[in-house]
Amino acid sequence: MQLHELIPAHAIRLGFDPGDKWNAVRVLVEALVEAEQLAPELEASVLELVEDRERSMSTGMEEGLAVPHATVPGLAQVVGALGVVPEGATLDFDAIDGLPTRLVVLLLIPAEQKMLHIRTLAEVARVLGDAAVRDAVLGATQPAEAHAALHAAAQA
């Protein structure tokens, strides 16, 4: 599955300035509920799963990317949300390279599909590892524009 298929435009938050990584996770889980990608009754348990995963090891990557994620028992398919931190705002996700995070991709993956977990994380790295795609998403002024940049990456 390609990244633009996992993250619908209505689960993309531009001007994302949550203050810290814990609130970032909370806001993106809420975005999944609002986008009807996650059942409201699962919100609290999913938030706990993602926070537990983040406490075990930071998901702050390099180049301003963080990928908080969790495997969720009983989830039917991978779902995702994206937060785009505006220029000038800072978000510390304890990244490997020490740089502030600008793109936060929240992924929820069915616990029963371990290989899907690995492929999904590889897809995020492939797409957002490309500086041109990152720049296009960071420069988007509307969620649909950010989503289009993810879709264009799939065509490349």
C-alpha positions as CSV (number, residue, x, y, z in Angstrom):
1,M,0.0,0.0,0.0
2,Q,1.3,3.5,-0.9
3,L,1.6,6.3,1.6
4,H,-1.0,8.5,-0.1
5,E,-3.5,5.6,0.3
6,L,-2.8,5.3,4.0
7,I,-3.2,9.0,4.8
8,P,-6.3,10.7,3.5
9,A,-6.3,14.4,2.9
10,H,-8.7,14.9,5.7
11,A,-6.2,13.4,8.2
12,I,-3.5,15.9,7.3
13,R,-3.0,18.8,9.7
14,L,-1.1,21.8,8.3
15,G,0.1,24.5,10.7
16,F,0.6,21.6,13.2
17,D,2.1,23.1,16.4
18,P,1.3,20.7,19.2
19,G,4.1,21.9,21.6
20,D,5.5,18.4,22.4
21,K,5.6,14.9,21.0
22,W,3.0,13.6,23.4
23,N,0.5,16.2,22.4
24,A,1.4,15.6,18.7
25,V,0.5,11.9,19.1
26,R,-2.8,12.9,20.9
27,V,-3.8,15.4,18.2
28,L,-3.1,12.9,15.4
29,V,-5.0,10.1,17.0
30,E,-7.9,12.6,17.3
31,A,-7.4,13.4,13.6
32,L,-7.9,9.7,12.8
33,V,-11.1,9.7,14.7
34,E,-12.4,12.9,13.1
35,A,-11.5,11.5,9.7
36,E,-13.5,8.3,10.5
37,Q,-10.3,6.2,10.1
38,L,-10.5,5.1,13.8
39,A,-13.5,4.2,15.9
40,P,-14.0,6.7,18.7
41,E,-14.2,3.9,21.3
42,L,-10.6,2.8,20.3
43,E,-9.1,6.3,20.8
44,A,-7.9,5.9,24.4
45,S,-6.5,2.4,23.9
46,V,-4.7,3.4,20.7
47,L,-3.3,6.5,22.3
48,E,-1.9,4.3,25.1
49,L,-0.4,1.9,22.6
50,V,1.4,4.6,20.6
51,E,2.6,6.3,23.8
52,D,4.0,3.0,25.1
53,R,5.8,2.4,21.9
54,E,7.2,6.0,21.9
55,R,8.4,5.5,25.5
56,S,10.3,2.3,24.6
57,M,12.2,4.1,21.8
58,S,11.8,7.4,20.2
59,T,10.4,7.4,16.6
60,G,12.2,10.6,15.7
61,M,14.1,9.9,12.6
62,E,16.3,12.1,10.5
63,E,15.6,15.0,8.2
64,G,12.8,16.4,10.4
65,L,10.7,13.2,10.2
66,A,9.0,11.3,13.1
67,V,6.9,8.2,12.7
68,P,5.1,7.4,15.9
69,H,3.3,4.1,15.4
70,A,1.8,1.1,17.0
71,T,0.4,-2.3,16.2
72,V,-3.2,-2.5,17.1
73,P,-5.0,-5.8,17.8
74,G,-8.2,-6.2,15.7
75,L,-7.5,-3.2,13.4
76,A,-8.7,-4.1,9.9
77,Q,-6.2,-2.1,7.9
78,V,-3.3,0.4,8.2
79,V,-4.4,3.9,8.9
80,G,-2.4,7.1,9.1
81,A,-2.4,10.8,9.8
82,L,0.2,13.5,9.0
83,G,1.1,16.6,11.0
84,V,3.1,19.3,9.1
85,V,4.9,21.6,11.5
86,P,5.1,25.2,10.2
87,E,8.4,27.0,9.6
88,G,9.6,28.6,12.8
89,A,7.8,26.3,15.1
90,T,9.8,23.6,16.9
91,L,8.9,20.1,17.8
92,D,11.4,17.9,19.6
93,F,10.8,14.2,18.9
94,D,14.3,13.1,20.2
95,A,15.4,12.6,16.6
96,I,18.4,10.6,15.8
97,D,20.1,13.6,14.1
98,G,19.0,16.0,16.9
99,L,17.1,18.2,14.5
100,P,13.6,19.5,15.2
101,T,10.7,17.5,13.6
102,R,8.7,19.1,10.8
103,L,6.7,16.0,9.6
104,V,4.9,13.6,11.9
105,V,3.4,10.5,10.4
106,L,1.2,8.6,12.8
107,L,0.7,5.0,11.7
108,L,-1.6,2.3,13.2
109,I,-0.9,-1.1,11.9
110,P,-2.9,-4.3,12.4
111,A,-1.1,-6.4,15.0
112,E,-1.8,-9.6,13.1
113,Q,0.1,-8.4,10.0
114,K,3.8,-8.2,11.1
115,M,5.2,-8.0,7.5
116,L,2.8,-5.2,6.7
117,H,4.3,-3.3,9.6
118,I,7.8,-3.5,8.1
119,R,6.6,-2.6,4.6
120,T,4.6,0.4,5.8
121,L,7.5,1.9,7.6
122,A,9.7,1.3,4.6
123,E,7.1,3.1,2.4
124,V,7.2,6.1,4.7
125,A,11.0,6.2,4.6
126,R,11.0,5.8,0.8
127,V,8.5,8.6,0.1
128,L,9.5,11.1,2.8
129,G,13.2,10.3,2.5
130,D,13.0,12.2,-0.8
131,A,13.9,15.9,-0.2
132,A,11.7,17.1,-3.1
133,V,8.6,15.3,-1.6
134,R,9.4,16.6,1.9
135,D,9.7,20.1,0.5
136,A,6.4,19.8,-1.4
137,V,4.6,18.6,1.6
138,L,6.2,21.3,3.8
139,G,5.2,24.0,1.3
140,A,1.6,22.9,1.0
141,T,-1.0,25.5,1.9
142,Q,-4.0,23.0,1.9
143,P,-4.2,19.4,3.0
144,A,-5.2,18.4,-0.5
145,E,-2.0,19.9,-1.8
146,A,0.1,17.9,0.7
147,H,-1.8,14.8,-0.2
148,A,-1.2,15.5,-3.9
149,A,2.5,15.6,-3.2
150,L,2.4,12.2,-1.6
151,H,0.4,10.9,-4.5
152,A,2.9,12.3,-7.0
153,A,5.7,10.5,-5.2
154,A,3.9,7.2,-5.9
155,Q,3.9,8.0,-9.6
156,A,7.6,8.7,-9.7
